[in-house]
Amino acid sequence: MQTTSPPPDPRLVCRSIAAAIAVTCALACSRTEPGPVAATHIDAPNTRGLRPIDPAALRITSGEIARLRGTRFAVSSPMLRAELGTVPRAGAELVFVYRGPTSRSAPLASGELRRQIGLKLRARDTCNVLYVMWQIDAERPLLVTLKQNPGQRTHAECGAGGYSVLRPAWERASMPGIRAGQRHSLSAALIGDRLEVALDGEAVWRGALPADSLAFDGPVGLRSDNAEFDAEFRALAPEGER
């Protein structure tokens, strides 16, 4: 009789992705903010932890952001796409507060309307990128997709083609949802050919990337659709700077 191995202890999984974030934000006003938090650490070889990124360092390819205080920024565009430099990094994190839907909506290229925020990994270009998205009011909160279009690099060439949903080796049965006015975090780490994801400091997804997905690489970044956020973006240093 075939047996199924029990899932790994989530406490062990958490050691290789973002650890629990200490909530130390004092309410200085009526507005909840991402606020200062303890340093988050991805326990992968040769890493020193995630670093807050100055919003000015982000290359915005769609939409816009507005600086708040320090490294925090606001997102109110129906569609935001941004990347950090051109050098690959092995992990990134978003710490954010959801403010509600945008005043106007923009369907995806497929025509579907989603409200979500997430990370871009291995983002060579708009046609070849790994997405880790946290969806709002969705039956499946976490969606990990690989967009892969060999030989194509512009939206005009690939459009909404080349997407595949990645299935994990292990996944938490119950995942938290995004609540308006509450502080959340989404972190993802690439360790070799493995991707590991945490929501609000808890391990939720772990799996191997398809072998052909390793044929391209690129920087980390962020993405949001049809939702307003106050956020802070964090990333691991490039390999040569650790």
Secondary structure as a PSIPRED ss2 file (coil, helix, strand):
# PSIPRED VFORMAT (PSIPRED V4.0)

   1 M C   1.000  0.000  0.000
   2 Q C   1.000  0.000  0.000
   3 T C   1.000  0.000  0.000
   4 T C   1.000  0.000  0.000
   5 S C   1.000  0.000  0.000
   6 P C   1.000  0.000  0.000
   7 P C   1.000  0.000  0.000
   8 P C   1.000  0.000  0.000
   9 D C   1.000  0.000  0.000
  10 P H   0.000  1.000  0.000
  11 R H   0.000  1.000  0.000
  12 L H   0.000  1.000  0.000
  13 V H   0.000  1.000  0.000
  14 C H   0.000  1.000  0.000
  15 R H   0.000  1.000  0.000
  16 S H   0.000  1.000  0.000
  17 I C   1.000  0.000  0.000
  18 A C   1.000  0.000  0.000
  19 A C   1.000  0.000  0.000
  20 A C   1.000  0.000  0.000
  21 I C   1.000  0.000  0.000
  22 A C   1.000  0.000  0.000
  23 V E   0.000  0.000  1.000
  24 T C   1.000  0.000  0.000
  25 C C   1.000  0.000  0.000
  26 A C   1.000  0.000  0.000
  27 L C   1.000  0.000  0.000
  28 A C   1.000  0.000  0.000
  29 C C   1.000  0.000  0.000
  30 S C   1.000  0.000  0.000
  31 R C   1.000  0.000  0.000
  32 T C   1.000  0.000  0.000
  33 E C   1.000  0.000  0.000
  34 P C   1.000  0.000  0.000
  35 G C   1.000  0.000  0.000
  36 P C   1.000  0.000  0.000
  37 V E   0.000  0.000  1.000
  38 A C   1.000  0.000  0.000
  39 A C   1.000  0.000  0.000
  40 T C   1.000  0.000  0.000
  41 H C   1.000  0.000  0.000
  42 I C   1.000  0.000  0.000
  43 D C   1.000  0.000  0.000
  44 A C   1.000  0.000  0.000
  45 P C   1.000  0.000  0.000
  46 N C   1.000  0.000  0.000
  47 T C   1.000  0.000  0.000
  48 R C   1.000  0.000  0.000
  49 G C   1.000  0.000  0.000
  50 L C   1.000  0.000  0.000
  51 R E   0.000  0.000  1.000
  52 P E   0.000  0.000  1.000
  53 I C   1.000  0.000  0.000
  54 D C   1.000  0.000  0.000
  55 P H   0.000  1.000  0.000
  56 A H   0.000  1.000  0.000
  57 A H   0.000  1.000  0.000
  58 L E   0.000  0.000  1.000
  59 R E   0.000  0.000  1.000
  60 I E   0.000  0.000  1.000
  61 T E   0.000  0.000  1.000
  62 S E   0.000  0.000  1.000
  63 G C   1.000  0.000  0.000
  64 E C   1.000  0.000  0.000
  65 I E   0.000  0.000  1.000
  66 A E   0.000  0.000  1.000
  67 R E   0.000  0.000  1.000
  68 L C   1.000  0.000  0.000
  69 R C   1.000  0.000  0.000
  70 G C   1.000  0.000  0.000
  71 T C   1.000  0.000  0.000
  72 R C   1.000  0.000  0.000
  73 F E   0.000  0.000  1.000
  74 A E   0.000  0.000  1.000
  75 V E   0.000  0.000  1.000
  76 S C   1.000  0.000  0.000
  77 S C   1.000  0.000  0.000
  78 P C   1.000  0.000  0.000
  79 M E   0.000  0.000  1.000
  80 L E   0.000  0.000  1.000
  81 R E   0.000  0.000  1.000
  82 A E   0.000  0.000  1.000
  83 E E   0.000  0.000  1.000
  84 L E   0.000  0.000  1.000
  85 G C   1.000  0.000  0.000
  86 T C   1.000  0.000  0.000
  87 V C   1.000  0.000  0.000
  88 P C   1.000  0.000  0.000
  89 R C   1.000  0.000  0.000
  90 A C   1.000  0.000  0.000
  91 G E   0.000  0.000  1.000
  92 A E   0.000  0.000  1.000
  93 E E   0.000  0.000  1.000
  94 L E   0.000  0.000  1.000
  95 V E   0.000  0.000  1.000
  96 F E   0.000  0.000  1.000
  97 V E   0.000  0.000  1.000
  98 Y E   0.000  0.000  1.000
  99 R E   0.000  0.000  1.000
 100 G E   0.000  0.000  1.000
 101 P E   0.000  0.000  1.000
 102 T C   1.000  0.000  0.000
 103 S C   1.000  0.000  0.000
 104 R C   1.000  0.000  0.000
 105 S C   1.000  0.000  0.000
 106 A C   1.000  0.000  0.000
 107 P C   1.000  0.000  0.000
 108 L C   1.000  0.000  0.000
 109 A C   1.000  0.000  0.000
 110 S C   1.000  0.000  0.000
 111 G C   1.000  0.000  0.000
 112 E C   1.000  0.000  0.000
 113 L C   1.000  0.000  0.000
 114 R C   1.000  0.000  0.000
 115 R C   1.000  0.000  0.000
 116 Q E   0.000  0.000  1.000
 117 I E   0.000  0.000  1.000
 118 G E   0.000  0.000  1.000
 119 L E   0.000  0.000  1.000
 120 K E   0.000  0.000  1.000
 121 L E   0.000  0.000  1.000
 122 R E   0.000  0.000  1.000
 123 A E   0.000  0.000  1.000
 124 R E   0.000  0.000  1.000
 125 D E   0.000  0.000  1.000
 126 T C   1.000  0.000  0.000
 127 C C   1.000  0.000  0.000
 128 N E   0.000  0.000  1.000
 129 V E   0.000  0.000  1.000
 130 L E   0.000  0.000  1.000
 131 Y E   0.000  0.000  1.000
 132 V E   0.000  0.000  1.000
 133 M E   0.000  0.000  1.000
 134 W E   0.000  0.000  1.000
 135 Q E   0.000  0.000  1.000
 136 I C   1.000  0.000  0.000
 137 D C   1.000  0.000  0.000
 138 A C   1.000  0.000  0.000
 139 E C   1.000  0.000  0.000
 140 R C   1.000  0.000  0.000
 141 P C   1.000  0.000  0.000
 142 L E   0.000  0.000  1.000
 143 L E   0.000  0.000  1.000
 144 V E   0.000  0.000  1.000
 145 T E   0.000  0.000  1.000
 146 L E   0.000  0.000  1.000
 147 K E   0.000  0.000  1.000
 148 Q C   1.000  0.000  0.000
 149 N C   1.000  0.000  0.000
 150 P C   1.000  0.000  0.000
 151 G C   1.000  0.000  0.000
 152 Q C   1.000  0.000  0.000
 153 R C   1.000  0.000  0.000
 154 T C   1.000  0.000  0.000
 155 H H   0.000  1.000  0.000
 156 A H   0.000  1.000  0.000
 157 E H   0.000  1.000  0.000
 158 C H   0.000  1.000  0.000
 159 G C   1.000  0.000  0.000
 160 A C   1.000  0.000  0.000
 161 G C   1.000  0.000  0.000
 162 G C   1.000  0.000  0.000
 163 Y E   0.000  0.000  1.000
 164 S E   0.000  0.000  1.000
 165 V E   0.000  0.000  1.000
 166 L C   1.000  0.000  0.000
 167 R C   1.000  0.000  0.000
 168 P C   1.000  0.000  0.000
 169 A C   1.000  0.000  0.000
 170 W E   0.000  0.000  1.000
 171 E E   0.000  0.000  1.000
 172 R C   1.000  0.000  0.000
 173 A C   1.000  0.000  0.000
 174 S C   1.000  0.000  0.000
 175 M C   1.000  0.000  0.000
 176 P C   1.000  0.000  0.000
 177 G C   1.000  0.000  0.000
 178 I C   1.000  0.000  0.000
 179 R C   1.000  0.000  0.000
 180 A E   0.000  0.000  1.000
 181 G C   1.000  0.000  0.000
 182 Q C   1.000  0.000  0.000
 183 R E   0.000  0.000  1.000
 184 H E   0.000  0.000  1.000
 185 S E   0.000  0.000  1.000
 186 L E   0.000  0.000  1.000
 187 S E   0.000  0.000  1.000
 188 A E   0.000  0.000  1.000
 189 A E   0.000  0.000  1.000
 190 L E   0.000  0.000  1.000
 191 I E   0.000  0.000  1.000
 192 G C   1.000  0.000  0.000
 193 D C   1.000  0.000  0.000
 194 R E   0.000  0.000  1.000
 195 L E   0.000  0.000  1.000
 196 E E   0.000  0.000  1.000
 197 V E   0.000  0.000  1.000
 198 A E   0.000  0.000  1.000
 199 L E   0.000  0.000  1.000
 200 D C   1.000  0.000  0.000
 201 G C   1.000  0.000  0.000
 202 E E   0.000  0.000  1.000
 203 A E   0.000  0.000  1.000
 204 V E   0.000  0.000  1.000
 205 W E   0.000  0.000  1.000
 206 R E   0.000  0.000  1.000
 207 G E   0.000  0.000  1.000
 208 A E   0.000  0.000  1.000
 209 L C   1.000  0.000  0.000
 210 P C   1.000  0.000  0.000
 211 A H   0.000  1.000  0.000
 212 D H   0.000  1.000  0.000
 213 S H   0.000  1.000  0.000
 214 L H   0.000  1.000  0.000
 215 A H   0.000  1.000  0.000
 216 F C   1.000  0.000  0.000
 217 D C   1.000  0.000  0.000
 218 G C   1.000  0.000  0.000
 219 P C   1.000  0.000  0.000
 220 V C   1.000  0.000  0.000
 221 G E   0.000  0.000  1.000
 222 L E   0.000  0.000  1.000
 223 R E   0.000  0.000  1.000
 224 S E   0.000  0.000  1.000
 225 D E   0.000  0.000  1.000
 226 N C   1.000  0.000  0.000
 227 A E   0.000  0.000  1.000
 228 E E   0.000  0.000  1.000
 229 F E   0.000  0.000  1.000
 230 D E   0.000  0.000  1.000
 231 A E   0.000  0.000  1.000
 232 E E   0.000  0.000  1.000
 233 F E   0.000  0.000  1.000
 234 R E   0.000  0.000  1.000
 235 A E   0.000  0.000  1.000
 236 L C   1.000  0.000  0.000
 237 A C   1.000  0.000  0.000
 238 P C   1.000  0.000  0.000
 239 E H   0.000  1.000  0.000
 240 G H   0.000  1.000  0.000
 241 E H   0.000  1.000  0.000
 242 R C   1.000  0.000  0.000
